[in-house]
Amino acid sequence: MSNSPSPTVLTVSQLNGSVRELLEFNYGRIWLRGEISNLSAPSSGHLYFTLKDDGAQVRAAMFKGARVAARLQQPPQNGQQVLVRARVSLYAPRGDYQLIVDHLEDAGRGALQQAFEMLKARLAAEGLFAPERKRPLPASPRGIAVVTSPSGAAVRDILHVLARRAPGLPVSIVPVPVQGTEAPPAIVAALSLLAALHARDFRVMPDARADASPDRDALLAGQDLVERAEQLSATIAPFDVVIVARGGGSLEDLWAFNDESVVRALAAMPVPVVSGIGHEIDFTIADFVVDVRAPTPSAAAELVSPDQQQWREQIGSAGERLQRALLRSLQQHRQRLAALAARLRSPARRLQEQRQHLDELELRMQAAWQRGLRR
């Protein structure tokens, strides 16, 4: 009869549970790159897919909470190359080892994000984002230059806000592409043109304001901005603040404003610059170098424009306070003048009383004299 100990017998559930604990303990969270396949998106909001490369594959799950937290701008697609952050686990009921994904992004976006962080760190080390470089916005600008696409929601929102808050304020639209490979050189050229015009204190006739120039958008048609600078400059009114703006979009859509040449051109501007790029959650490197970052194009227009209606109300209120102060001062001066006049009248009145008293004494003396003679 054998005296060897009895073997430990596990249930399948115990085995799978133990393996799951080992996987989760030994790996923690890891990053993986791969291609999505067999994507399933049930009504629960969870995502189930296979992550694969040329030699292997692994099942993956991304639950609804993680999907919402990751703020995916669009759902992933089969065949898409992605970067995922996940913990390694095991689905005990089937014995399938899988990834529990808590972050997913396009693989190209990951490379862009890395380039973004590297350029941001380098420019920050140069001091381009230093607080002491930031300039205050003019309280009452003589004009505003807007570098943006001549079409789209951004320019419409800006013009709408400026027309409401500061009607009559000269607004010059400098039209540029704001997306694609042609955008960075066009934006740099526009900023360089504005800097040159400001440096020579460029003047235009009163009727040459940008909002009165219907052909200004056509100046760029088929030609480089620099080549058409003289024609374009005729539409730019004097200005002392610049807005750089575009509507929302993906990291790729906004990439022109992460271009180093654009950022350096913004840093070299001789007047304060306000950025209104994308939505509130969007950040570009341009936002760090400008004097003021606005969350949206509309907010940028709000920041640079004086609210003339508010000014009129403030001036009216100040006028009323001044009128009341003048009336109080006038009343006080009248009272002082009356007191001085009273003081001037008082000696004359006393002199008159003394004369009357002397007259009475004289009469009394005469009467006494007469009585003495009769005796």
C-alpha positions as CSV (number, residue, x, y, z in Angstrom):
1,M,0.0,0.0,0.0
2,S,1.5,3.4,-1.1
3,N,2.2,6.0,1.6
4,S,2.5,8.9,-1.0
5,P,0.3,11.9,-0.3
6,S,-2.9,12.3,-2.2
7,P,-2.7,14.7,-5.1
8,T,-4.4,18.1,-4.8
9,V,-7.5,18.0,-6.9
10,L,-8.8,21.4,-8.3
11,T,-12.1,22.1,-9.8
12,V,-12.1,23.8,-13.2
13,S,-13.5,26.9,-11.6
14,Q,-10.6,26.9,-9.1
15,L,-8.0,26.5,-11.8
16,N,-9.4,29.3,-13.9
17,G,-9.7,31.5,-10.9
18,S,-6.1,30.8,-9.9
19,V,-4.9,31.4,-13.5
20,R,-6.8,34.7,-13.6
21,E,-5.2,35.9,-10.4
22,L,-1.8,35.0,-11.7
23,L,-2.3,36.9,-15.0
24,E,-3.7,40.0,-13.3
25,F,-1.0,40.0,-10.6
26,N,2.0,39.4,-12.9
27,Y,1.1,41.8,-15.8
28,G,-0.9,44.6,-14.4
29,R,-1.7,47.2,-17.1
30,I,0.2,47.0,-20.4
31,W,0.2,48.7,-23.7
32,L,-0.3,46.8,-26.9
33,R,-0.4,47.6,-30.6
34,G,-2.5,45.6,-33.0
35,E,-5.3,45.4,-35.6
36,I,-8.9,45.2,-34.7
37,S,-11.0,42.3,-36.1
38,N,-14.2,40.5,-35.2
39,L,-15.6,43.7,-33.7
40,S,-18.9,43.4,-31.9
41,A,-20.8,46.3,-30.4
42,P,-24.0,45.1,-28.7
43,S,-26.7,47.4,-27.3
44,S,-25.1,47.2,-23.8
45,G,-22.5,49.7,-25.0
46,H,-19.6,47.3,-24.5
47,L,-17.1,46.5,-27.2
48,Y,-15.8,43.0,-27.9
49,F,-13.1,42.4,-30.5
50,T,-9.9,40.5,-31.4
51,L,-6.6,42.3,-31.3
52,K,-4.1,40.6,-33.7
53,D,-0.8,41.0,-35.5
54,D,0.8,38.8,-38.2
55,G,1.6,36.0,-35.8
56,A,-1.0,35.9,-33.0
57,Q,-4.3,37.2,-31.7
58,V,-6.0,37.8,-28.4
59,R,-9.6,38.5,-27.4
60,A,-10.4,41.9,-25.9
61,A,-13.3,43.6,-24.2
62,M,-13.9,47.3,-23.6
63,F,-16.8,47.9,-21.2
64,K,-19.1,50.9,-21.5
65,G,-17.7,52.9,-18.7
66,A,-14.2,52.8,-20.1
67,R,-15.5,53.6,-23.5
68,V,-17.2,56.7,-22.2
69,A,-14.1,57.7,-20.2
70,A,-11.9,57.4,-23.2
71,R,-14.1,59.9,-25.1
72,L,-13.8,58.0,-28.4
73,Q,-14.7,60.5,-31.1
74,Q,-15.8,57.7,-33.4
75,P,-16.2,53.9,-32.8
76,P,-13.2,51.7,-33.8
77,Q,-13.4,49.8,-37.0
78,N,-12.4,46.3,-38.2
79,G,-8.9,46.6,-39.8
80,Q,-7.9,49.7,-37.7
81,Q,-4.5,49.7,-36.2
82,V,-4.8,50.8,-32.6
83,L,-2.9,51.3,-29.3
84,V,-4.7,49.9,-26.3
85,R,-4.0,50.0,-22.6
86,A,-5.4,46.9,-20.9
87,R,-5.0,44.4,-18.0
88,V,-4.6,40.7,-18.8
89,S,-7.3,38.6,-17.4
90,L,-9.2,35.4,-18.0
91,Y,-12.9,34.8,-18.6
92,A,-13.4,31.9,-16.2
93,P,-16.7,30.5,-17.6
94,R,-15.0,29.6,-20.9
95,G,-11.3,29.6,-19.9
96,D,-10.5,32.3,-22.4
97,Y,-7.7,34.6,-21.6
98,Q,-8.5,38.1,-22.7
99,L,-7.6,41.8,-22.4
100,I,-9.8,44.2,-20.4
101,V,-9.2,47.5,-22.3
102,D,-9.5,50.8,-20.5
103,H,-8.0,53.0,-23.2
104,L,-8.0,52.8,-27.0
105,E,-6.6,55.2,-29.6
106,D,-5.7,55.1,-33.2
107,A,-2.1,54.0,-33.6
108,G,-1.4,57.1,-35.8
109,R,-2.9,59.3,-33.1
110,G,-0.4,57.8,-30.6
111,A,2.5,58.9,-32.8
112,L,1.0,62.3,-33.2
113,Q,0.5,62.7,-29.4
114,Q,4.1,61.7,-28.8
115,A,5.3,64.3,-31.3
116,F,3.0,66.9,-29.7
117,E,4.5,66.3,-26.2
118,M,8.1,66.4,-27.5
119,L,7.6,69.7,-29.3
120,K,5.7,71.2,-26.4
121,A,8.5,70.2,-24.0
122,R,11.2,71.6,-26.2
123,L,9.4,75.0,-26.8
124,A,8.6,75.2,-23.1
125,A,12.3,74.8,-22.3
126,E,13.0,77.7,-24.6
127,G,10.7,79.9,-22.5
128,L,8.1,80.5,-25.2
129,F,5.2,79.7,-22.9
130,A,6.5,81.7,-19.9
131,P,3.9,83.8,-18.1
132,E,6.0,87.0,-18.4
133,R,5.7,86.8,-22.2
134,K,1.9,87.2,-22.0
135,R,0.6,90.6,-22.9
136,P,-2.7,92.2,-21.8
137,L,-5.4,92.7,-24.4
138,P,-6.2,96.3,-25.4
139,A,-9.3,97.5,-23.5
140,S,-10.5,99.4,-26.5
141,P,-8.9,98.0,-29.7
142,R,-8.8,100.2,-32.8
143,G,-9.2,97.1,-35.0
144,I,-9.1,93.3,-35.0
145,A,-7.4,91.0,-37.5
146,V,-8.8,87.4,-37.7
147,V,-6.7,84.6,-39.2
148,T,-9.0,81.8,-40.1
149,S,-10.8,79.9,-42.9
150,P,-13.1,82.3,-44.8
151,S,-15.9,79.7,-44.7
152,G,-17.3,77.6,-41.9
153,A,-18.8,78.1,-38.5
154,A,-15.7,79.7,-36.8
155,V,-15.7,82.9,-38.9
156,R,-19.4,83.2,-38.8
157,D,-19.5,82.9,-35.0
158,I,-16.7,85.5,-34.6
159,L,-18.3,88.0,-36.9
160,H,-21.7,87.5,-35.2
161,V,-20.2,88.2,-31.7
162,L,-18.3,91.3,-32.9
163,A,-21.3,92.7,-34.7
164,R,-23.3,92.4,-31.5
165,R,-20.7,93.6,-29.0
166,A,-18.8,96.2,-31.0
167,P,-20.6,97.3,-34.2
168,G,-18.5,99.6,-36.3
169,L,-15.2,98.2,-35.0
170,P,-12.9,97.4,-38.0
171,V,-12.6,93.6,-38.4
172,S,-10.2,92.3,-41.0
173,I,-10.5,88.6,-42.1
174,V,-7.2,87.1,-43.3
175,P,-8.3,83.9,-45.1
176,V,-6.2,80.8,-44.8
177,P,-6.6,77.1,-45.0
178,V,-6.7,75.7,-41.5
179,Q,-6.3,72.0,-42.2
180,G,-4.0,69.9,-44.3
181,T,-0.4,70.2,-45.5
182,E,-1.0,73.6,-47.1
183,A,-2.3,75.1,-43.8
184,P,1.0,75.8,-41.9
185,P,2.8,77.8,-44.6
186,A,-0.3,79.8,-45.3
187,I,-0.9,80.6,-41.6
188,V,2.8,81.6,-41.2
189,A,2.6,83.8,-44.3
190,A,-0.6,85.5,-43.0
191,L,1.0,86.2,-39.6
192,S,4.1,87.5,-41.2
193,L,2.0,89.8,-43.4
194,L,0.2,91.1,-40.3
195,A,3.4,91.7,-38.5
196,A,4.9,93.6,-41.4
197,L,1.7,95.8,-41.7
198,H,1.7,96.6,-38.0
199,A,5.4,97.3,-38.0
200,R,5.0,100.1,-40.6
201,D,1.7,101.2,-39.0
202,F,-0.1,100.5,-42.2
203,R,-3.1,102.8,-43.0
204,V,-6.0,102.3,-45.3
205,M,-8.9,104.4,-46.4
206,P,-12.0,104.3,-44.1
207,D,-14.0,102.4,-46.8
208,A,-11.3,99.7,-47.2
209,R,-12.3,97.7,-44.1
210,A,-12.3,94.0,-44.5
211,D,-16.0,93.7,-43.9
212,A,-16.6,96.0,-46.9
213,S,-14.4,94.1,-49.3
214,P,-16.4,91.3,-51.0
215,D,-13.4,90.1,-53.0
216,R,-11.1,89.5,-50.1
217,D,-11.7,85.8,-50.1
218,A,-10.8,85.5,-53.7
219,L,-7.4,86.9,-53.2
220,L,-6.0,83.5,-52.2
221,A,-7.7,81.6,-55.1
222,G,-5.0,79.6,-56.8
223,Q,-2.1,81.8,-55.6
224,D,0.3,81.9,-52.7
225,L,-0.6,84.3,-49.9
226,V,2.8,86.0,-50.1
227,E,2.5,86.6,-53.8
228,R,-0.9,88.4,-53.2
229,A,0.2,90.2,-50.1
230,E,-0.2,93.7,-51.6
231,Q,-3.8,93.1,-52.8
232,L,-4.6,91.4,-49.5
233,S,-3.1,94.3,-47.4
234,A,-5.6,96.7,-49.0
235,T,-8.4,94.9,-47.2
236,I,-6.7,95.1,-43.7
237,A,-7.7,97.9,-41.4
238,P,-5.4,99.1,-38.6
239,F,-5.4,96.6,-35.8
240,D,-3.9,96.0,-32.4
241,V,-5.0,92.5,-31.6
242,V,-5.2,89.2,-33.6
243,I,-7.5,86.2,-33.4
244,V,-6.3,82.8,-34.7
245,A,-9.2,80.5,-35.0
246,R,-10.8,77.4,-36.4
247,G,-13.7,75.0,-35.5
248,G,-13.4,71.7,-33.7
249,G,-12.0,68.5,-35.1
250,S,-9.7,65.6,-34.3
251,L,-6.1,65.8,-33.4
252,E,-5.2,65.3,-37.0
253,D,-7.6,68.1,-38.1
254,L,-6.1,70.6,-35.6
255,W,-2.5,69.6,-36.4
256,A,-1.6,72.7,-38.3
257,F,-1.7,74.6,-35.0
258,N,0.9,72.1,-33.6
259,D,3.3,72.9,-36.4
260,E,6.6,74.5,-35.1
261,S,6.7,77.2,-37.7
262,V,3.2,78.3,-36.9
263,V,4.0,78.4,-33.1
264,R,7.1,80.4,-33.7
265,A,5.3,82.9,-35.9
266,L,2.7,83.4,-33.2
267,A,5.5,83.9,-30.6
268,A,7.0,86.6,-32.8
269,M,3.8,88.6,-33.3
270,P,4.1,92.3,-32.3
271,V,0.6,92.6,-31.0
272,P,-1.4,90.4,-28.5
273,V,-2.8,87.2,-30.0
274,V,-5.9,85.2,-28.9
275,S,-6.4,81.6,-29.9
276,G,-9.9,80.2,-30.4
277,I,-9.1,76.7,-31.8
278,G,-11.6,73.9,-31.6
279,H,-13.7,73.2,-28.6
280,E,-13.0,73.6,-24.9
281,I,-11.5,70.2,-24.5
282,D,-9.1,70.7,-27.5
283,F,-5.6,72.0,-26.8
284,T,-2.9,72.8,-29.4
285,I,0.6,74.0,-28.9
286,A,-0.5,77.3,-30.3
287,D,-2.8,77.7,-27.3
288,F,0.3,77.7,-25.0
289,V,2.3,80.4,-26.9
290,V,-0.5,82.9,-27.5
291,D,-1.2,85.7,-25.0
292,V,-4.7,84.4,-24.2
293,R,-6.4,81.1,-25.0
294,A,-10.1,81.1,-25.5
295,P,-12.1,77.8,-25.4
296,T,-14.0,78.5,-28.7
297,P,-13.9,81.0,-31.6
298,S,-16.9,82.8,-30.1
299,A,-15.2,83.2,-26.8
300,A,-12.2,84.6,-28.5
301,A,-14.4,87.3,-30.1
302,E,-15.9,88.0,-26.7
303,L,-12.5,88.5,-25.1
304,V,-11.1,91.0,-27.7
305,S,-14.2,93.2,-28.1
306,P,-15.5,95.8,-25.8
307,D,-19.2,95.5,-25.1
308,Q,-20.3,98.9,-26.4
309,Q,-23.8,98.5,-24.9
310,Q,-22.3,97.9,-21.5
311,W,-20.0,100.8,-22.0
312,R,-23.0,103.1,-22.9
313,E,-24.7,101.9,-19.7
314,Q,-21.6,102.5,-17.7
315,I,-21.1,106.0,-19.2
316,G,-24.8,106.8,-18.6
317,S,-24.5,105.7,-15.0
318,A,-21.3,107.7,-14.5
319,G,-23.0,110.7,-16.0
320,E,-25.8,110.5,-13.5
321,R,-23.4,110.2,-10.6
322,L,-21.4,113.2,-11.9
323,Q,-24.6,115.2,-12.2
324,R,-25.6,114.4,-8.7
325,A,-22.2,115.3,-7.4
326,L,-22.2,118.6,-9.2
327,L,-25.7,119.4,-7.8
328,R,-24.5,118.6,-4.3
329,S,-21.3,120.7,-4.8
330,L,-23.4,123.6,-6.2
331,Q,-25.8,123.5,-3.2
332,Q,-22.9,123.4,-0.8
333,H,-21.3,126.5,-2.5
334,R,-24.6,128.3,-2.3
335,Q,-24.9,127.6,1.4
336,R,-21.4,128.9,2.0
337,L,-22.1,132.0,-0.1
338,A,-25.2,132.7,1.9
339,A,-23.3,132.3,5.2
340,L,-20.6,134.7,4.0
341,A,-23.2,137.2,2.8
342,A,-24.9,137.0,6.2
343,R,-21.6,137.7,7.9
344,L,-21.2,140.8,5.7
345,R,-24.6,142.1,6.5
346,S,-24.3,141.6,10.3
347,P,-21.8,144.5,11.1
348,A,-23.9,147.0,9.2
349,R,-26.9,145.9,11.2
350,R,-25.1,146.4,14.5
351,L,-23.8,149.8,13.4
352,Q,-27.4,150.8,12.6
353,E,-28.5,149.6,16.0
354,Q,-25.7,151.6,17.7
355,R,-26.7,154.8,15.8
356,Q,-30.3,154.3,16.8
357,H,-29.2,153.9,20.4
358,L,-27.1,157.1,20.2
359,D,-30.1,158.9,18.8
360,E,-32.2,157.7,21.7
361,L,-29.5,158.8,24.2
362,E,-29.3,162.2,22.5
363,L,-33.1,162.6,22.8
364,R,-33.0,161.6,26.4
365,M,-30.2,164.0,27.2
366,Q,-32.1,166.9,25.5
367,A,-35.2,166.1,27.4
368,A,-33.3,166.0,30.7
369,W,-31.6,169.3,29.8
370,Q,-34.9,170.9,29.2
371,R,-36.3,169.7,32.4
372,G,-33.3,171.1,34.3
373,L,-33.7,174.5,32.7
374,R,-37.3,174.7,33.7
375,R,-36.4,174.1,37.3
